[in-house]
Amino acid sequence: MVCGEGKIESASSPSLADPKRKLAPRVIFSSLSPSAGIAFVPDLRSIPDFKEVRHNSRINQLSPSRTTHVSIPLSTPRYLRTNRERMRKSSTSMRMLWWVARCVALLLLTPAAAVAGEVINLAQGETYGYNKIYDITSKIAGRLTIWDNKDGLAEEKLRFIDTNGEMVYRFSTHLGTHSDAPAHVFTNMSTYDANSLNLETLNGLALVMDAPRNKNLTAEVLKSMNIPKGVKRLLIRTENTHRSLMLQIAFAYDYVGLKTDGAEWLVENTDIKLIGMDYLSVSVDADGEQVHQILLKTGNLIPVEGLVLNDVSPGEYMLHCAPLRIPLADGSPSRCILMQ
């Protein structure tokens, strides 16, 4: 007999027969909803000589299914009310256990960024386990600083209905935090676009270092920083960070960056494959074209510009940087985070 989502099996069935005592019909029900409880058990008062109810349950932690078995032996109804109350409490406990098991299973099975087996929640500055996340990406908003503009990024709203609509931003591929591709400065390298940027280079162990204050990054300045051998990803906190230039609206023409001799020194004397800077360009304005050509001519060094490093201290981190996949683009806005 089928009743709702439950079914009743006869105690005379060979699988349910008990040679020592006679059992009333057993009720077996399963449900995908934790709100389902003991609703499928028939009225116990209709069973003569009721004595006790045994309630056994089992929860599969990796499956959304649940099966509950209720066996009803024949005896006197003296303990009817007490045992029904027990069953209700047990059903509530089962529902709680089910939700706990479900949450554990979701954490184990959901793909997520992880370090040393820890599941990471990518919220800015949030601590999870032994890890901390730093979001070093500038926010794309109407007041974001953009190149050679004092008013920041403009925004336009398209309203189709009263309470919802669409917001439109018009910007270049070098907006805010972004990654440069070789196509940025070499017309014969148009196939080396933002879509072809090496994700292995953009993700991995990185070193954050402080540069001397009020100085552009010349070869002499970089030598004085004592960059360790073997570092492949270097993020540099300069005077731009101390002045919070990436958090201001108006473009700052007096920002600091790489000079031509500094770019040459990096390429010739280090193993760096990714250089991250804390303003809209990796280079000072006067040396912009030369610096970009030096860094990008090999095709395996990626400048990441516009990083927000105000809340980050010098040290080693895991860098994760993801540019948008834009074929034929010479650069791409990127979401970058550091994990410690």
Order of alpha helices (4+ residues) and beta strands (2+ residues): beta-beta-beta-beta-beta-alpha-beta-beta-beta-beta-beta-beta-beta-alpha-beta-alpha-beta-alpha-alpha-beta-alpha-beta-beta-beta
